[in-house]
Amino acid sequence: MYLNFKQQKLRMTAKTKDDVESSIQYKLSSLPKISSNCCIYKVPGYIREVNRECYQPSAVSIGPIHYNNPSLKSSLELKLNYLKCFLELATHTNGNKAYSLSQYIDLVKIWEDEARSYYEEKLSLSSNEFIEMMIIDAAFIIYFFMSRSRKFQTQNIASNEKITWIMKVKQDIFVEDNQLPFFVLNKLYSITFGEAHRETSFEDLTCYYISNNSVFGNTNLAIGKENVVRNTSGVKHLLDFLRIWHLPSKPLDGTSTTESTLPPPSAEKLEVAGVKFKAGEGKHLLDIKFSDGVLEIPRLTMEDRTEGFLRNIIFFEQCHHFNNESYFADYVSFIDALINTREDVQILVQHGVIKNFLGSDDEVANVVNQLCKNIMIHSPKLYYYSDIAEKLNAHANTRRNKWMAILRKDYFNNPWSIISVVYLAILLILTVLQVYTGFKN
C-alpha cells in the first residue's frame, strides 16, 4: 500500500515537473529577440518615478511604445494635418514624379522588419498598424522640421498650434521611448525632397532645428555641415542625434593618466582656492577645459526643458553606451560635484557658466543634484573628466593655494576684514621701522 502511494506520488511529481518545464520553455521561447539594431528602450518605472514629466511625452506620441496612450490620442488629428501638408508639398515639389500614399505604404512595408528591430520591447502592433504609425509619425516630424526652416515654403498648420503645444512637442521628440528609427526619417525625406533640395539633407534639417531652438540654450554651440559628416553617420534616432551633436570635440581614448576617482571640489571651494571660472565659447557643450588656473565650461541654460533633455540622454547612454562613451553621465556627475549649494550656483551664474531660468539658485542646485540618481560612473580610465578633476584637486590642495584660501575665507571675506588686515600690516611695518630707527640711533 505504501509502495503504491509512493509510486503514485513520484508519477505525479514527474507530471508536475513536465508541466513546469513546459511552462518555462514556453516563457523562454516567448522572450523577444534582442537585435544588434536595438537602440530605443522603454524607460522602466523605477527611473520614471524620479521625475515622470521628463520621461513621459505630454503632447504627441511618436513611435509604437506610446501609440495607445489615451492621453495622447488628441494629437492624432494634428499629425494627420501634417501628413496632408507633407503629401501636398511632395506633389508641389515633384509634380508627376511624386509618390502616392499607396507607394509610401509599399515603401515603409519594406523597412518594417528593420524598423521593428530598433525597439527593445516586443511590439504588439499589427503590421498594418505599425506601417500606418510610421508613415503618420515620420511625415509629422519631417514636416514639423521643414516648417521651422527658412529654406522651405510650407503651409501654416496653424490654428491648433498653440505656443505651449509647440514647446511640449520640442521636448516630446527627444524622449527616449518616443522615437522613430532615424533611417526611416532620413530615407523618407531623401526620397521625397532629396532631389529638389540637394543642398539640404535631413541631417542638415535636424541640425538647423536643434540650433535654432537652442536645445541647451547656448547659441554659441554652432551647427555646421562639416560636423554632420563627422558626427552623425551612425545616428540611431533624434535623441541620439542630439547627444552626438553635443559630444566633446576630443573623444575618450581610454588612456587617462590618473587612477583617481575623486570628484572635483565645489565651485565655492575652487573659487576660494583661486580658480577662475569662464563661460566657454566652443561649439561643444561637453568641452570642459582647465588650464593656468582657469576652468572653462560651455554655458548651460537651466530652464524647464533642460532636465528632461539631460535625463533622457543619460538614460539612453546607460542602456546603449554603458561600457564606453557615457559622456553625458560623466558631464552631469562633474557639474553635480561643482554644485552642492546655492552659493555654488551663484558663482557659476556670476561667471556666465549657468543661465538660470528656473527661478531660485536653490532650485538649480536641487535639479542638478537629483540628476545623478541611478547613474553608474565608470572606472577612472573611462571617466572623461578624470584628468581635469585630478588637476582641480591638486590645485586646491597645493599648500600656497590652501593658505590663500584660508586668508580669503577668514580675513578677506568682507571689506572690514581687509581694512583690518591692511591696518595691522601697516602697523607692523611702522613698528619694525621704529625699532630699526631707534636701533640705529
Buried (B, 14 or more C-beta within 10 A) or exposed (E): EEEEEEEEEEEEEEEEEEEEEEEEEEEEEEEEEEBEBBBBBBBEEEBBEBBEEBBBBBBBBBBBBBBEEEEBEEBEEBBEBBBBBBBBBBBEBBEEEBBEEEEBBEBBBEBBEEBBBBBBEEBEBEEEBBBBBBBBBBBBBBBBBBBBBEEBEBBEBEEEBEEEBEBBBBBBBBBBBBBBBBBBBBBBBBBBBBEBBEEBBBBBBBBBBBBEEEBBBBEEBEBEEEBBEEBBEEBBBBBBBBBBBBBBEEEBEEEBEBEBEEBBBBBBBBBBBBBEBEBBEBBBBBBBBBEEEEBBBBBBBBBEBBBBBBBBBBBBBBBBBEEEBBBBBBBBBBBBBBBBBBBBBBBBBEBEBBBBEBEEBEBBBBBBBEBBEEBEBBEBBBBBBBBBBBBBBEBBEBEEBEEBBEBBEEEBEEEEBEEEBEEEEEEEEEEEEEEEEEEEE
